[in-house]
């Protein structure tokens, strides 16, 4: 019975040590996440202001790299907002991939069904002499059922295919644009960082029972976390 109690006391300690070894960040060691607005210049395309997040004085290169800190904070609100950003990022990636694929398909359709050198969708269609008649045309005198010549008509099939390719191209570009917008950090990340910093400020003293052991004795101790 005594051995069983010792095992029960030591097992949670070993499990806690294993969990801590898997997580590189602990709640009590977290530091605030700071942000700053940095202008970006794109030559003739103008400029755009982006948010640069920093942790422990170092720039966070990718916004998704904030995940370990947010998750380690234990703040349900921060985790919910950052998870929403990650889900949007995943959805945006699929939309970008689908949009680019659609745009490529639309470009191919347009290239293979484009207008002629005169900019028109026309083709030469044969004119057949009616049965029982004798016709004279560019090919000379022909009898009924034979081709008397050719006439220029609108190629509606090619014209419709070209229009469909254009719509596919535009639709793909719109999908890629929506995906790019979802992929960018926005309000979800901003709120996640705000909840994260608030959780650190509100972090007080919590008490919990923890098993301990030493060479001389073992038992359960009351530990305060600040």
C-alpha angles and dihedrals in degrees: 000000000000091000090051091053091050091051091049090051095047098043097068089048092054092045092051090050090051093050092048091050090055094050114065093196128057126195095242093052097052122118130205119275112232129197137200135185113242122185117227122204123210102182114240090358090073130234138294133197117229133186117246115199121205131193123194090350095306128108116250102229096201125028092223088063087075089074098093092053094045093048093046091053091071091216107146092204094050092046091048093051094045091047088053089054092050091049090049089049091053092047090047091053091055091047092050092050092046093045094051091048091050091047091052092049091048091050091051092049092050093047093052094045102038125139123269127263089279091057093247133115099233138137139184112257121191118242112218119208110240116255113268094021135102114224134191120206145133089308093051127246114347135172131236115299094024128108109264096183145304132280131197114245136168114269097223094175093057091042092052092046090052091051091048090051090052092051090048090051093049092045091051091050090051092049091049090049092051090047091050090052092050090048093057121088111256143149094329093060092043092053092043090056091046092051090045094053091044090052090053092050092048093047106122136163118311125183127211140166114250129180116237136183136189139168092271103040147342137212144112122313134193109238125193119209119201 
